[in-house]
Amino acid sequence: MTLEKARQLLGTQVSFGGGYNRNGARLILADVAKEHGQAAADALIREFRLDEIFGFGKDKEQ
């Protein structure tokens, strides 16, 4: 998956919100991390504020 495609898909997940979309976003990020590395996935989490919207990344801080 290209990073641009991941951005499009994550935008859709964020616009709907909710638990199912959180899981969808998690799968997209897993694919990005596999193909482009964890740094690319972390950048998308920051770009889309997924830590605020879906709580991604909060496990690392605690």
Secondary structure by P-SEA (a helix, b strand, c coil): ccaaaaaaaaaaaaaaccaaaaaaaaaaaaaaaacccaaaaaaaaaaacccccccccccccc
